Amino acid sequence: MHDFGAALAGRLRAGDLVVLTGPLGAGKTTFTRGLGVGLRVRGSVTSPTFVLARTHPSTVGGPPLVHVDAYRLASAVELDDLDIDFPNSIVVVEWGRGMLDGITESWLDIEIERPLGASQAAPSGLDDDGLDLDEPRTVTITPHGPRWAGAAGFEPAAAGEARDARLSE
């Protein structure tokens, strides 16, 4: 998930919104940590569970990365109340599905699935959160809105359609 985030960083620009969905331990924060590395932002990217949002400025003059944990938020209004600079930042919202009404017209919806009951790796194969780094994930990317129209590999999906990318790293 880290490598996937780092690779996706090259496709993102100021104003882009990424919504991450997946169960606890799926790799949402690991993905965002990789995105931060790819964007070359300052500060350690960790889960903003208790602060709701963290801003990581770019070290190379690019847009900041804003990492939001919407788990405790009840609506798009509460997300909007965080006063995030969506137009000038790259924003990642964990647990944000269904909270985008009126926030933006384009976003990437990334759903991460992790097989239940998968084997545990040896302690050296675990990340800081105790997650198996080698456990395969299934990632479904669904682009929404005009920002992604015509972007190679990110054609907007028709209603109910999703694109799959299978990762084993």
C-alpha positions, -999 to +999 in steps of 0.1 A: +000+000+000+029+023+007+044+018-028+010+023-043+005+056-025+040+068-036+033+059-072-001+077-072+015+108-059+029+116-093-007+117-107-021+142-082-022+179-081-036+207-060-073+204-057-074+166-059-094+147-033-088+110-025-114+092-004-102+060+012-125+032+023-117-001+039-118-019+072-095-013+101-060-025+092-067-024+054-038-001+048-054+034+045-028+051+066+000+031+051-012+043+016-013+079+028+022+075+043+034+064+009+016+093-008+034+117+016+067+102+006+059+105-031+047+141-026+078+149-005+060+164+024+073+174+058+064+155+089+056+119+098+023+109+082+003+091+110-034+085+115-051+118+125-078+099+144-078+122+175-070+155+157-093+148+127-069+165+102-032+171+098-016+193+072+019+183+058+036+211+039+056+202+008+094+203+010+097+210-027+072+238-033+042+215-042+008+215-026+004+204+010-010+171+018-040+173+041-048+139+058-083+137+074-098+109+095-136+113+091-145+083+113-159+106+141-177+130+117-214+126+110-218+146+078-204+167+050-212+198+070-188+186+098-162+179+072-167+214+057-164+228+092-128+217+094-121+246+070-097+226+047-082+244+018-094+219-008-085+240-039-048+244-029-041+211-013-041+174-020-066+160+004-070+124+016-100+115+036-102+082+054-137+070+062-151+098+040-174+079+017-208+097+016-195+129+030-187+147-002-220+165-009-210+200-021-174+196-012-160+190-047-172+178-081-142+154-087-125+128-066-109+094-066-127+068-045-102+041-034-116+010-017-090-013-001-100-049+008-079-072+028-087-109+029-101-120+063-082-147+082-050-142+061-019-156+077+002-134+099+037-126+089+067-130+111+073-100+134+099-086+110+072-085+083+049-062+103+046-025+099+043+001+128+006-008+132+012-045+134-001-051+099+013-078+076+032-060+049+031-089+025-006-096+028-023-090-006-049-063-009-075-057-036-078-020-045-107-007-064-103+028-078-134+047-090-128+081-104-156+107-102-161+140-121-145+160-148-110+161-133-105+125-142-123+125-176-098+116-203-070+109-178-053+077-189-062+049-165-087+070-146-117+071-169-148+081-149-169+050-141-204+047-152-230+044-124-223+012-104-191+004-124-156+002-107-121-004-119-100-030-102-062-030-096-049-061-079-018-056-057+004-082-041+028-058-025 
